[in-house]
Amino acid sequence: MSTKQVDVVILGGGTGGYVAAIRAAQLGKTVAVVEKDKLGGTCLHRGCIPSKALLRSAEVLHDMLRSREFGIKAESVELDFELVQERKDNIVKQLHQGVEYLMKKNKIEIFAGEGRVIGPSIFSPRSGSIAVELNNGESITIVAEHTIIATGSRPRLIPGLEIDGSVVLTSDEALVQEQLPKSIVIVGGGVIGVEWASMFNDFGVEVSVVEAGPRLVPTEDEAISKELEKLFKQRNIQVYTQAQLDADSVSKSDQGVSFNVKQGEKVIALSAEKMLVSIGRVANTDGLGLENTDVRVENGVIKVNANMQTTEGHIYAIGDVNGGLQLAHVAAHEGVQAVEHLCGLAVHGTPDTWVPKCIYTRPEIASVGLTEQQANEQGHHVKTGTFPFKAIGKALVYGATEGFIKVIADKETDDLLGVHMIGPHVTDYISEAALAHVLEATPWEIAKTIHPHPTLSEGLAEAMLAVDGKAIGM
């Protein structure tokens, strides 16, 4: 077995892993990345990018079918799902080539295979050794002063329910389906579930959503959840909340899948051509050899400190695998943070309240900071302001007037506590609210920042004014 010695070895070449690798190379470190599949990881190949490519096609179809509202007569509009998938694959391929180029440019060595920690290095007890089983059947030991675990996550499964990839799917299988079903039931009304529900509906699929909790997207502000459910129902998406799938009742046939859902004392029989299971994701910690280390794993995730260090100082863990917010931009940020810390640079932690969150339904959802419920639970005396998109000129021009912007502030200090948006393209300007959190800006300061007209971002300024009852447009 051959041996390779580097400064930093990274297990996982997804968003967090390859960003960490590039930053380490920029800081003069020799870097090796171990990736069993393709560089770019879940986000690029089975998550963010391909799903958003499909969502964009669904959005274009929806717009074309209502083109008469814009004075355009488009005859015989039809969907070619094969071309939709081809476009998605081309986008993924182009971005994958871009990541490979960046690895080559920064002289980062890629080892295609699976890595496992085998304990301290024979060269130094403060270093680690990684055994890599390469995809070509060979093996190599990588010795590194620092190890970064960036192995991501996989779809969470329902015990007793088989994922057959044909009738019962996770998002992994749904992304590569060759044709659309006539109907689908989505089990799980979280971020991934509602994105798929919106997409399928715009593609003309009959959609039902089963959510065990009291509302869709339960991590968002309650007002946002209520608005999304209202808009879904207007689109004839059937929504069942506080509903529990009875896995034992699932029956598959040539016609599709049928099963029972328990909603309180009521039992509802549902059926569809396909079922999509979307109940969250599980950290990939198995098979990493962590039993050979002092790294602590609790509730299936690796415990880290504010610097992304595990309980074994030379090993770091970033992204989904450490139990934080499961977002690609969080993984990338943590990758940079871990590398800069191991290089001895000053590192400043990022609280979750600074992290913008985005959901790519139609209309989109974006938020940063505390929900109103969280603010109240933390003892704040809150004041809120809400402004609807139907009062924004650019929204009328776009023909997308659903939704609103909600701002939460502290009544005593005027501190900005949270911003929650549901409406057209809100994922593109939530960053202004995120910057306001970093700079500790108040609603008054954001409102006094001149927002160009006509833009959708005017709604943010108006919502900030609305906190104190000073909105101009209402």
Salt bridges, closest charged atoms under 4 A:
ASP37 OD2 - ARG46 NH1 3.06
GLU59 OE1 - ARG56 NH1 2.74
ASP63 OD1 - HIS62 ND1 3.42
ASP63 OD1 - ARG66 NH1 3.64
GLU69 OE1 - ARG66 NH2 2.96
GLU75 OE2 - ARG68 NH2 3.81
ASP89 OD1 - LYS88 NZ 3.39
GLU100 OE2 - HIS96 NE2 3.64
GLU109 OE2 - LYS4 NZ 2.63
GLU162 OE1 - LYS252 NZ 3.76
ASP164 OD2 - LYS252 NZ 2.79
GLU195 OE1 - LYS52 NZ 2.87
ASP202 OD1 - ARG235 NH2 3.18
ASP202 OD1 - ARG362 NH2 2.76
ASP221 OD2 - LYS406 NZ 2.86
GLU222 OE2 - LYS226 NZ 3.54
GLU227 OE1 - LYS230 NZ 3.25
GLU229 OE2 - LYS233 NZ 3.05
ASP286 OD2 - ARG154 NH2 3.78
GLU298 OE2 - ARG296 NE 2.98
GLU312 OE2 - HIS314 NE2 3.82
GLU340 OE2 - ARG23 NE 2.97
GLU372 OE1 - LYS406 NZ 2.65
ASP410 OD2 - HIS380 ND1 2.83
GLU412 OE2 - HIS381 ND1 3.09
ASP414 OD1 - LYS383 NZ 2.87
ASP428 OD2 - HIS425 ND1 3.77
GLU432 OE2 - HIS451 NE2 2.71
GLU458 OE2 - HIS453 ND1 2.88
ASP468 OD1 - LYS383 NZ 2.88
